[in-house]
C-alpha cells in the first residue's frame, strides 16, 4: 500500500475485474478462510499480491512481453482462475512460479491443466 502508484494499480485492477466478470469470472470465495461476509471475502481476494503484480506488469511492460511473477506460496484457486481470464483479456502470456511449479497462462488456459 506504500507503492507510489498504488491508486493507479487498484483502479486498473478494478477495470480488469469488471471486464473479466463480463466474460464469466466469479471470485471463488471458498478459497478465503476468513470468517467474514462474502462481499468482504471478495475484497480480500482481489488484493492478493499476484493480482497486483499482474496489474502492475500490464501497466509497465511493453505490449507482448510476458509477465513473470514469483511467489513463495502456492497460488490460490481464485488467483489461478483470475490469471486465466487475464491472459485471455490482455492477450499476454503470464508465468507464475509458485511453491510447486511454473504456471504458464496463455489465451485463457494454464499449462498445469488446472491440476496444481
Protein Blocks (a to p, Z undefined) as FASTA:
>chain_A
ZZfklmmmmmmmmmmmmmmmmnopacdfklpcbdcdfklmmmmmmmgfklmmmmmmmmmm
cghiacddddfbdcdfklmmmmmmmmmmnopacddddfkbccddeehiafklopZZ
